[in-house]
Amino acid sequence: MAKLVCEECGYEEPVPMHCGQEMHQAGDELHCWMGPNCGVHPIPEHHGKKMKLAE
């Protein structure tokens, strides 16, 4: 299961789900597996910096 990680402190949170599956990173956004027309979320920030996607 993929997670979002803060590179500064190591805080972790699960990748948001959409349509029953984890969203994937596309540029500076998270997109639904069915495409950006279905669901798009900004990548969360922690300590004012975007979190990184980790497997």
C-alpha positions in Angstrom: 0.0 0.0 0.0 1.4 3.4 -1.0 1.7 6.2 1.5 2.6 9.9 1.5 5.7 10.8 3.5 7.0 14.1 4.9 10.7 14.2 4.0 11.4 16.6 6.9 10.0 14.6 9.9 9.0 11.2 8.5 5.3 11.7 9.1 3.2 9.3 7.0 -0.4 9.1 5.9 -2.2 6.8 3.5 -2.7 7.8 -0.2 -6.3 9.0 -0.7 -8.7 6.5 -2.3 -11.1 7.3 -5.2 -13.4 4.9 -6.9 -12.2 2.1 -4.6 -8.5 2.4 -5.5 -5.5 4.5 -4.4 -5.0 7.7 -6.3 -1.7 8.1 -8.3 0.6 11.1 -8.7 0.4 13.1 -11.9 2.6 16.2 -11.7 1.6 18.2 -8.6 -1.7 16.4 -8.1 -3.2 13.1 -7.2 -5.5 11.6 -9.8 -8.1 8.9 -9.7 -7.1 5.7 -11.5 -10.0 6.4 -13.9 -8.5 9.7 -15.0 -8.4 13.3 -14.0 -12.0 13.9 -15.1 -13.1 11.6 -12.3 -11.1 12.9 -9.3 -8.2 15.2 -8.6 -6.7 16.2 -5.3 -3.7 18.4 -4.5 -0.7 16.6 -2.9 -0.9 17.2 0.8 1.7 19.4 2.5 3.4 18.9 5.9 5.8 21.5 7.3 4.8 23.7 4.3 6.3 21.3 1.8 4.5 18.8 -0.5 4.7 15.2 0.8 6.4 12.5 -1.3 4.7 9.3 -2.6 6.3 6.2 -1.3 5.5 2.5 -1.9 
